[in-house]
């Protein structure tokens, strides 16, 4: 069974940076997009950034100019570079690979922004 494994979360001070990675345990066919989502305490899960296989990207308004999503050429890994982090970015971050069938989801990685 395909697994997505996230890494790179942790505790960082406001203004700091983190880079999240999400690696698939095997090559998945039919993927048309990869995304990062987050769920903050007491809030619903929200889309943070998404990258289409063709390369186009889209970001939540709250992270534009601070976060960058990218992927490797093999299509097995997606990254989220997060700069100028703010306390309101604190959440569990999940990656997702989108396909015509059920999406694949990672287990989540905690990002905490605090001084």
C-alpha positions in Angstrom: 0.0 0.0 0.0 1.3 3.4 -1.0 2.4 5.6 1.9 3.2 9.3 2.0 5.8 10.2 4.7 6.2 13.8 5.7 9.2 15.3 7.5 10.7 18.6 8.3 8.3 19.9 10.9 9.3 21.3 14.2 9.5 24.3 16.5 10.7 27.6 15.0 10.7 31.2 16.1 8.6 33.8 14.3 10.5 34.9 11.2 12.2 31.6 10.8 12.1 29.0 8.1 11.3 25.3 7.6 11.2 23.0 4.7 8.7 20.2 4.6 9.1 17.1 2.5 6.7 14.4 1.5 7.9 11.2 -0.1 5.8 8.5 -1.6 6.8 4.9 -0.8 6.6 4.0 -4.5 5.9 5.7 -7.8 2.2 6.4 -8.2 0.5 6.5 -11.6 -2.2 9.0 -12.5 -1.2 11.8 -10.2 -2.3 15.1 -11.5 -1.5 17.3 -8.5 0.3 17.4 -5.2 -0.8 19.6 -2.3 0.0 20.7 1.2 -2.8 21.3 3.7 -2.9 22.3 7.3 -5.2 22.0 10.3 -4.7 24.5 13.1 -6.2 23.8 16.6 -9.9 24.4 16.5 -10.0 25.1 12.8 -10.9 23.2 9.7 -8.3 21.8 7.4 -7.3 24.3 4.7 -5.4 24.1 1.5 -2.0 25.8 1.8 -0.4 25.2 -1.6 -0.9 23.0 -4.6 1.2 22.1 -7.7 -0.2 20.7 -10.8 1.8 18.1 -12.7 2.3 20.6 -15.5 4.0 22.9 -13.0 1.5 25.6 -12.2 1.0 26.4 -8.6 -1.6 28.0 -6.3 -1.4 29.3 -2.8 -3.6 30.3 0.0 -3.7 34.1 0.3 -2.2 33.9 3.8 1.1 32.3 2.6 1.6 34.1 -0.8 5.2 35.4 -0.9 6.3 33.3 2.0 5.7 29.7 1.0 6.9 27.9 -2.1 5.7 24.4 -3.2 7.9 22.3 -5.5 8.3 18.7 -6.5 11.0 16.5 -7.8 11.2 15.3 -11.5 10.3 11.8 -10.6 7.0 12.9 -9.1 7.6 11.0 -5.9 8.4 13.9 -3.6 6.8 17.3 -2.9 8.3 20.1 -0.8 7.0 23.1 1.0 9.6 25.8 1.7 8.2 28.0 4.4 9.8 31.4 5.1 9.0 34.2 7.4 6.9 31.9 9.5 4.2 33.5 11.8 2.5 32.1 14.9 -0.7 31.7 12.9 1.1 29.2 10.7 1.1 26.8 13.6 -0.7 23.7 12.6 -0.4 20.0 11.5 0.7 20.0 7.9 -0.4 17.2 5.6 0.6 16.4 2.1 -1.7 14.9 -0.5 -1.3 13.3 -3.9 -4.3 13.9 -6.1 -5.6 11.4 -8.6 -8.8 10.3 -10.3 -9.4 7.7 -7.5 -9.1 8.4 -3.7 -6.4 10.8 -2.8 -3.3 9.7 -0.9 -2.6 11.5 2.4 0.4 11.6 4.7 0.2 11.3 8.5 0.9 14.9 9.2 3.8 16.8 10.6 3.6 19.4 13.4 4.8 22.9 12.7 4.9 25.2 15.7 5.9 28.9 15.4 6.6 30.4 18.8 9.1 32.5 20.6 
